[in-house]
Amino acid sequence: MEVMVDLAGGRVWLEGWEDFGSLAVSARTERPGEVDDRAIARLAAALEAAGAGWIDTDGDARIPSDSLRTLAVQAADDDGLELGDGWEADFTGMLDYAGSSGWIDDDGAVRAHVEWRDA
């Protein structure tokens, strides 16, 4: 799963909603090689405005599992599909793995690496 964030427009959406092997946040910016405090603040603001998480002090994203589920519902709907029991079981398995690896906070937010990409 990849939480996509367009920093120019503040849009947040999910790609790969059926991929349970990884989780990342992809921040699209016009200058991915020049990430600065302003870009990080824009990313944090976009995630927070969408109710999709926040940026921690290490620069990783923290995405509540309920927010991931909501983004997945929207993405599946955009594809003309619905999430089924199989999706839910795979999602729970992904969260269990993340929890066993120490990637889930006490409040249920999943840690995701931020990748800075061209807009």
N, C-alpha and C positions, 0 to 999 in steps of 0.2 A: 504494500500500500504506500502511496505517496501523497501526502498532503501538499497540494500545490498552492502557492501564494504569489499572486501578481502584485508586486509592490507598487506599481504605477497606479493601479485601480483599486487595490485593497481586496480584490476578489480571492476567496478561499474555496477550494474544491478538492475532491479526492479522485485520484486516478489509480487504477489497479485494485479496485475494491474487492476483487476475487483473489488477490495475491496475498497470502498469509505468511510468506517467507521473509518479509522485511518490512520495515516501517521507517520512513524518512520524511522530512519536510523539505520541499524544493522551493526556494525563494527565487523568484524571477526578477532580476534586476538588470539594468542596462550596463552595469559595471561590476560583474561578479568577482573580478580580481581585486577590486578596491572596496571591500566590505569595511564599513566604518560604523561608528556609534549611531549615526543617523539612519543607516540602512537597517541595523539591528532594531532600532526603535520603531521603524516603519513596519518591520516584520512582526514585532511584538504587538503593535497597535492593530494590525490586520487580523492576527490570530484572536486577540481579545475581542475585537468588534464582532467577529464572526462566532464568538463563543467556542472557539476551537482550540484554546490553550494559551500558553504564555511561553516566554523565553526565560530560562533559569540563569543563574550567575555564571555558569560554565559555557553559555551560548547554545545549549541544547534546547529543543522545544519540549514542552510537557503538554501532552494531549490527553484530556480525559477520555476514558473509554466510551462514555456515552456520546461524546462529541464525534469520535470516530464512527460510531454506529450511525449517528444522524447523517454524517457526511456520506457514508456508504449507502444509506437509504436514498439520499438525493441522487447519488451517482448511478445507482441501479435504476432508479426511476427515469433518469435521463436516457438510459439505455433501453427503456421500455420493459424493465424486469423488476422483480421483487426479490428481496432477501428471503431465503427459505431456511428451514431447519438445518440443512447442511451447512449453509453459510454461518449460521449462529454457532454451530458446533465447531467449525474451523476457527471462527473468531475467538471463541472461548479457549481453544487450544493455543492460539497465538498469544493470548493474554496470560495463560498459564505458563507458557515458555518464558515470556518476558518477565513474569513475576519470579520464576525460579532463577533467572539471570540477574535479578536485582534492578530491573529496568522499570519497575512500577513503584510510584510513591505510595505512602500510606493512604493518601486520599484517592488513589486509583488512577492517577495520571501516568501515562506511559511516556518514557523518555524516548525522543527521536532525534537523530542527528540532523543538522541543517545543512543542506547542500545549496550553494549559491550558483545560480545558472543564468545564462543569457535570457533576457526577456523575449 
